[in-house]
Amino acid sequence: MKWNNLIILALLDLCAAKSWKFFGCEDWNKNGELTKALVEAVTLAGTARDVLTSSLNDEKVQSMIKVTLGDTSPVKVDRAKEYLGTQHSKEADQIGNVHLEIFNNLNGFDKQEYTGTEPLTKDTDLLIFCKKELNYEEKNGRMFNKAQGFPLPNDYREDVNLLFSITEEEYEAGEKTLQAMVFVPDEVKPSYYPIVDEWLRTKGPDDILPPEKTKDHLITHNDKPTTMDLTPGYLAFLTKDEDEELHFGSLSDANIAKVQDPGFIKDLADAGMKPIDGLGGSVALPGLFLHELAHTVQGGKVIDSRDPNGCYGWDCVKTVADVNNGDSIMFLGIGLHLFSKGLWVDNDGNVKKI
């Protein structure tokens, strides 16, 4: 989930791998479980990029792109190859194939955790928190991301900050509300404050900003890292099993086979889920990481659906068919990964052999 709405892509420096580091995650990463899941997501992005490079015009690949991102039939999709691995975000956007660059950028994250002693100070780097005490300060019953901060005039309404904060209950719940959050180091321009103020008075702090007003209202700070927060409720939910061992799920061959099992498919259907949802971010941490990484500066600052409730799960992704939606990027990435294994995802979310 993303808390400040941003335009989809920025010109990114892809020359060097982007660093990431966990803070306060020891209880969940005792045997490197979180690390493995994040590396799996980064690697998956590279696989997705490679599939798009080699098989962009394949019928099954085009079908998955159309379902997750919308109809690209008016677009000459083969032209997108020209921009793979470049910094031509504007051109890639114009030809409707920003997904190519997104996966390439996501694969630009390092494959191992940063171990240096110098602090990370670039917005393309990432700090990942599992304990709110390390990354938040409480004020008026809400928590604010203190690693980034959103400076505002002293005489301005404190309510503006509510747009960039969460309640402790929201943070702790996780399983049913927030699974993870990404904050990018941007702040609202002073000229935008009146619009924010009006929106708060008419809609309240829990609603998103008007989509048509979110393009040019932010000041970018490139000297602070992006942050990601994994909520304790979500991490606890993923570890529920009989022996209480950590099992964050993966896109392993065994789990891919599981979502093709009729019995498991029925269990998912009873929960209102499609087979491919069994590999998504609601139950598998690599899927969640892929979704959240797309919200980062390095990932292109993809936003979630403009629906105030967000858009998560295969059925909703089909409905919005929007490259601006984090789960859409996640499911396309998973589908392209499956394609590399001789499988694909049909319109109904079934995993099938090619």
C-alpha distance (Angstrom), angle and dihedral (degrees) to the residues before:
residue distance angle dihedral
M1 . . .
K2 3.79 . .
W3 3.78 122.7 .
N4 3.75 104.0 -164.2
N5 3.78 117.9 47.9
L6 3.77 114.2 -126.9
I7 3.76 140.6 174.0
I8 3.75 112.9 -90.8
L9 3.78 106.7 -112.8
A10 3.77 139.9 25.3
L11 3.77 130.6 -173.5
L12 3.77 103.1 -91.9
D13 3.78 134.3 -162.2
L14 3.79 103.9 -126.8
C15 3.78 98.4 173.1
A16 3.80 96.3 99.9
A17 3.78 133.1 37.8
K18 3.78 113.8 -100.6
S19 3.79 117.2 -121.3
W20 3.81 129.7 -130.0
K21 3.79 134.7 -176.3
F22 3.82 136.7 -172.8
F23 3.80 123.1 -130.8
G24 3.79 124.9 -167.9
C25 3.79 92.3 -3.7
E26 3.80 98.9 115.0
D27 3.82 94.6 113.2
W28 3.79 90.5 56.0
N29 3.79 98.8 37.3
K30 3.81 102.2 48.1
N31 3.78 93.6 130.4
G32 3.77 97.0 24.9
E33 3.81 94.6 -89.8
L34 3.80 94.8 144.6
T35 3.78 92.1 42.0
K36 3.80 92.1 52.3
A37 3.79 91.8 48.6
L38 3.80 93.3 50.7
V39 3.80 92.7 46.8
E40 3.80 88.8 48.3
A41 3.81 90.0 54.7
V42 3.81 92.5 48.7
T43 3.80 91.2 47.5
L44 3.81 91.0 47.2
A45 3.81 89.3 55.3
G46 3.79 88.8 56.4
T47 3.79 90.8 50.5
A48 3.81 90.3 50.4
R49 3.80 90.4 50.9
D50 3.79 91.5 49.8
V51 3.80 92.2 50.2
L52 3.79 90.9 50.5
T53 3.79 89.4 49.6
S54 3.80 96.0 49.4
S55 3.81 103.0 29.4
L56 3.78 107.1 23.6
N57 3.80 93.8 132.6
D58 3.80 96.0 44.9
E59 3.80 110.9 125.4
K60 3.82 94.0 -125.8
V61 3.80 93.0 46.8
Q62 3.78 91.1 49.4
S63 3.79 89.9 49.1
M64 3.81 92.1 54.3
I65 3.81 91.3 46.7
K66 3.80 91.4 50.6
V67 3.80 94.0 48.6
T68 3.81 95.7 46.7
L69 3.80 102.9 33.3
G70 3.78 105.6 21.1
D71 3.77 137.7 -103.6
T72 3.81 111.1 -34.4
S73 3.79 94.9 172.3
P74 3.83 93.5 117.9
V75 3.77 88.7 54.9
K76 3.78 125.8 85.0
V77 3.77 93.0 -130.7
D78 3.79 95.6 -174.1
R79 3.81 89.2 68.6
A80 3.78 89.0 67.2
K81 3.79 89.6 74.2
E82 3.78 88.6 72.8
Y83 3.79 89.8 67.5
L84 3.78 100.4 43.4
G85 3.79 108.9 125.7
T86 3.79 94.4 7.0
Q87 3.79 133.5 107.4
H88 3.80 95.2 -116.6
S89 3.79 97.4 119.9
K90 3.78 93.4 150.7
E91 3.78 93.7 53.1
A92 3.81 92.4 43.8
D93 3.79 89.7 51.7
Q94 3.78 91.4 49.8
I95 3.78 92.7 56.5
G96 3.78 92.3 46.3
N97 3.78 99.1 -116.3
V98 3.77 105.7 107.2
H99 3.81 88.1 135.5
L100 3.79 88.7 77.2
E101 3.76 92.3 58.9
I102 3.80 93.9 40.8
F103 3.81 92.7 58.9
N104 3.78 91.4 44.1
N105 3.80 90.5 51.9
L106 3.80 93.4 46.8
N107 3.78 89.4 53.2
G108 3.81 86.5 56.3
F109 3.81 91.0 77.3
D110 3.77 113.9 104.1
K111 3.79 118.8 -97.8
Q112 3.79 93.8 -132.4
E113 3.79 135.8 44.5
Y114 3.78 118.6 -91.4
T115 3.80 110.4 -101.9
G116 3.79 100.7 176.2
T117 3.78 124.2 120.2
E118 3.80 97.5 -133.3
P119 3.81 115.5 90.2
L120 3.80 118.8 -106.8
T121 3.79 108.3 -110.5
K122 3.82 106.8 169.6
D123 3.79 123.9 96.7
T124 3.79 89.3 -134.0
D125 3.82 89.2 62.7
L126 3.79 121.5 83.8
L127 3.81 136.7 -138.6
I128 3.81 115.0 -163.7
F129 3.81 119.7 -158.2
C130 3.81 130.8 -167.0
K131 3.83 98.2 175.4
K132 3.77 121.5 61.6
E133 3.81 91.7 -151.3
L134 3.79 89.4 69.9
N135 3.77 97.9 49.9
Y136 3.78 108.9 24.7
E137 3.75 141.3 62.0
E138 3.79 121.8 -161.2
K139 3.78 123.0 -127.1
N140 3.78 127.8 166.6
G141 3.78 91.9 -11.7
R142 3.79 95.5 -52.1
M143 3.79 133.0 94.8
F144 3.78 124.4 -125.7
N145 3.77 127.7 -158.7
K146 3.80 102.5 -110.9
A147 3.81 95.7 -177.2
Q148 3.78 89.3 68.8
G149 3.79 109.7 19.1
F150 3.76 125.7 -166.0
P151 3.84 106.8 -129.0
L152 3.79 114.5 -146.0
P153 3.82 132.9 173.3
N154 3.79 113.9 -84.6
D155 3.77 92.0 -123.2
Y156 3.78 95.2 51.0
R157 3.81 124.3 102.9
E158 3.79 114.0 -85.5
D159 3.79 87.5 -140.6
V160 3.80 89.9 80.5
N161 3.77 88.2 69.8
L162 3.78 89.6 58.8
L163 3.78 88.6 74.9
F164 3.78 88.6 66.0
S165 3.78 101.0 41.1
I166 3.80 142.4 71.3
T167 3.76 136.0 -150.3
E168 3.78 120.8 -106.9
E169 3.80 88.6 -117.5
E170 3.79 90.5 56.1
Y171 3.78 91.1 49.3
E172 3.80 95.8 47.7
A173 3.81 95.9 43.7
G174 3.78 96.5 59.9
E175 3.78 96.8 147.3
K176 3.79 95.3 68.9
T177 3.79 101.8 24.1
L178 3.78 124.1 14.7
Q179 3.79 121.1 17.1
A180 3.78 97.7 173.6
M181 3.78 140.8 -16.7
V182 3.78 135.1 -151.3
F183 3.80 122.9 -154.0
V184 3.79 119.2 -168.1
P185 3.82 119.9 -157.5
D186 3.80 97.0 -106.1
E187 3.79 130.9 117.4
V188 3.77 134.9 -158.6
K189 3.79 116.7 -93.2
P190 3.83 113.8 -117.4
S191 3.81 89.2 -122.3
Y192 3.79 88.9 61.4
Y193 3.82 95.7 54.0
P194 3.84 94.7 90.1
I195 3.81 90.0 54.5
V196 3.80 90.6 48.9
D197 3.78 90.1 47.3
E198 3.80 92.7 52.2
W199 3.78 91.7 46.5
L200 3.80 91.6 51.6
R201 3.78 92.5 49.8
T202 3.81 93.2 49.3
K203 3.80 102.8 33.4
G204 3.79 108.6 18.1
P205 3.81 131.9 -124.2
D206 3.80 95.7 -74.5
D207 3.80 94.1 64.4
I208 3.77 124.3 85.2
L209 3.77 122.4 -111.8
P210 3.81 117.4 -94.0
P211 3.83 105.7 -82.0
E212 3.79 93.0 -134.2
K213 3.81 89.4 58.3
T214 3.79 99.7 52.2
K215 3.78 104.9 78.8
D216 3.77 106.3 84.8
H217 3.79 106.3 12.1
L218 3.81 99.8 100.2
I219 3.79 134.1 86.4
T220 3.79 110.4 -146.3
H221 3.79 121.4 -138.2
N222 3.79 112.3 -164.5
D223 3.80 95.7 -178.3
K224 3.82 96.3 74.8
P225 3.80 127.4 68.7
T226 3.77 122.5 -117.0
T227 3.81 113.6 -110.8
M228 3.79 133.2 -144.2
D229 3.79 124.9 -164.5
L230 3.80 122.6 -158.0
T231 3.80 108.4 -158.6
P232 3.82 117.1 -129.4
G233 3.80 91.2 -132.1
Y234 3.79 91.6 59.0
L235 3.79 94.1 45.4
A236 3.81 90.1 49.1
F237 3.80 90.0 49.0
L238 3.80 91.5 53.9
T239 3.81 91.8 51.7
K240 3.79 96.8 53.9
D241 3.76 109.6 122.6
E242 3.78 137.8 119.8
D243 3.80 97.0 -88.0
E244 3.82 95.0 36.9
E245 3.79 91.7 -125.8
L246 3.77 119.4 151.0
H247 3.80 110.8 -98.7
F248 3.74 113.8 164.4
G249 3.78 95.0 171.5
S250 3.77 125.2 -124.0
L251 3.77 141.7 -155.3
S252 3.79 90.1 -98.0
D253 3.79 120.6 150.1
A254 3.81 88.5 -108.2
N255 3.81 93.0 56.2
I256 3.78 92.0 43.2
A257 3.81 88.0 54.4
K258 3.80 89.3 47.6
V259 3.80 93.9 60.3
Q260 3.81 87.9 54.9
D261 3.81 92.6 53.8
P262 3.84 112.0 107.1
G263 3.80 92.9 -139.2
F264 3.79 93.5 51.7
I265 3.80 91.1 43.7
K266 3.81 88.6 55.8
D267 3.80 91.1 50.6
L268 3.79 89.6 52.2
A269 3.79 92.0 46.9
D270 3.81 90.3 51.9
A271 3.81 86.9 56.3
G272 3.81 91.6 49.7
M273 3.80 93.6 -105.1
K274 3.78 134.9 126.8
P275 3.84 122.1 -130.4
I276 3.81 93.1 -102.1
D277 3.81 89.1 55.0
G278 3.80 85.5 70.5
L279 3.80 87.8 72.4
G280 3.81 96.0 40.3
G281 3.77 132.2 102.4
S282 3.80 95.8 -87.8
V283 3.80 91.4 70.9
A284 3.81 107.3 10.5
L285 3.78 122.1 58.5
P286 3.84 96.7 -151.1
G287 3.81 87.7 59.9
L288 3.79 91.1 49.3
F289 3.80 91.3 48.6
L290 3.80 90.7 51.2
H291 3.81 89.4 52.1
E292 3.80 94.3 46.9
L293 3.81 95.1 43.3
A294 3.80 88.1 58.5
H295 3.82 87.2 63.0
T296 3.80 92.8 57.3
V297 3.79 125.5 95.3
Q298 3.80 90.3 -109.6
G299 3.80 90.5 49.8
G300 3.79 92.0 53.3
K301 3.83 99.9 -98.6
V302 3.79 93.2 -90.9
I303 3.79 110.0 -171.9
D304 3.79 129.2 -141.9
S305 3.77 121.3 -110.4
R306 3.77 116.4 -59.4
D307 3.79 87.9 -121.7
P308 3.84 106.7 109.8
N309 3.82 88.7 -128.2
G310 3.78 93.6 50.8
C311 3.79 125.1 -128.4
Y312 3.78 118.5 -93.6
G313 3.78 132.7 160.9
W314 3.80 133.0 35.0
D315 3.81 97.2 -77.6
C316 3.80 92.7 54.9
V317 3.80 92.6 43.2
K318 3.81 88.3 55.3
T319 3.79 89.9 50.8
V320 3.81 98.3 50.7
A321 3.84 97.2 32.8
D322 3.78 89.1 -170.4
V323 3.80 131.5 151.0
N324 3.81 87.2 -152.5
N325 3.80 91.1 69.0
G326 3.82 120.4 92.2
D327 3.81 96.2 -145.5
S328 3.81 89.7 50.0
I329 3.79 90.1 58.5
M330 3.81 90.2 45.2
F331 3.81 95.3 51.7
L332 3.78 93.5 44.6
G333 3.80 89.2 51.0
I334 3.80 91.4 49.9
G335 3.80 90.9 46.7
L336 3.80 92.1 51.5
H337 3.80 89.8 47.9
L338 3.81 88.7 53.5
F339 3.81 89.4 48.9
S340 3.80 88.9 59.2
K341 3.82 86.1 58.6
G342 3.80 95.3 50.3
L343 3.80 95.5 -95.0
W344 3.79 137.2 104.0
V345 3.82 140.8 -172.6
D346 3.79 118.3 -114.3
N347 3.80 126.2 -149.7
D348 3.79 92.0 -88.4
G349 3.80 93.7 54.0
N350 3.80 96.2 -104.2
V351 3.80 118.8 145.4
K352 3.79 108.4 -132.2
K353 3.77 139.8 172.5
I354 3.77 116.0 -102.0
